[in-house]
Amino acid sequence: VPQFWEAAMVLTAKQRQELHSSIAEYLAQNDFAEVGAAFASKAGIEMKSPGSANGVGLLEKKWTSVVRLQKRVMDLEAQVKQLEE
């Protein structure tokens, strides 16, 4: 029986794995090493070695992109509203 959050998932398996890796990396890099390790274990992923630069800061980069795009959408919506008036 799928859980309620599984029905709403729109990520592919690869995207979900990348997200989980990014979350674990973020936790480990921000003084939550034990939480990151527990999360990685529960998510079934391996923690990357500290020297590995692959994907470092990916979660923060994507987060700032989302915020920037949200602002852009709001600006464009305001522009459309103004043009409709």
C-alpha positions in Angstrom: 0.0 0.0 0.0 1.6 3.3 -1.1 2.0 6.0 1.5 0.4 9.4 0.8 3.7 11.0 -0.1 4.5 8.3 -2.7 1.4 9.1 -4.7 2.4 12.7 -5.0 6.0 12.1 -6.0 6.8 13.3 -9.5 10.5 12.7 -9.4 12.1 9.9 -11.4 14.1 7.4 -9.4 17.4 9.0 -10.5 16.1 12.5 -9.5 15.0 11.2 -6.1 18.4 9.6 -5.6 20.1 12.9 -6.5 17.9 14.8 -4.1 18.6 12.4 -1.3 22.3 12.6 -2.0 22.1 16.4 -2.0 20.2 16.4 1.3 22.7 14.1 3.0 25.6 16.1 1.7 24.0 19.4 2.9 23.4 17.9 6.4 27.0 16.6 6.6 28.5 19.9 5.4 26.4 21.9 8.0 27.4 20.2 11.2 24.6 17.6 11.1 26.9 14.6 10.3 25.0 12.1 12.4 21.6 13.2 11.0 23.1 13.1 7.5 24.4 9.6 8.0 21.1 8.4 9.5 19.2 10.0 6.5 21.6 8.4 4.0 21.1 5.0 5.7 17.3 5.3 5.7 17.3 6.6 2.1 19.6 3.7 1.0 22.4 5.9 -0.4 26.1 6.0 0.3 27.6 9.2 1.8 30.2 10.7 -0.5 33.7 11.1 0.8 34.4 14.6 2.2 37.0 15.3 -0.6 34.5 14.5 -3.3 33.5 17.7 -5.1 30.8 16.0 -7.1 27.4 17.6 -6.2 28.8 19.7 -3.3 26.5 22.6 -2.7 23.9 21.3 -5.2 21.0 21.6 -2.8 21.8 25.3 -2.0 22.4 26.1 -5.7 19.0 24.6 -6.6 17.3 26.3 -3.7 18.6 29.8 -4.8 17.5 29.0 -8.4 14.0 28.2 -7.2 13.8 31.4 -5.2 15.1 33.4 -8.2 12.6 31.8 -10.5 9.7 32.3 -8.1 10.6 36.1 -8.0 10.7 36.1 -11.8 7.3 34.4 -12.1 5.8 36.9 -9.7 7.3 39.8 -11.7 5.9 38.4 -14.9 2.5 37.9 -13.3 2.4 41.5 -12.2 3.5 42.6 -15.7 0.6 40.5 -17.2 -1.9 42.0 -14.8 -0.7 45.5 -15.6 -1.0 44.9 -19.3 -4.5 43.5 -18.9 -5.7 46.7 -17.2 
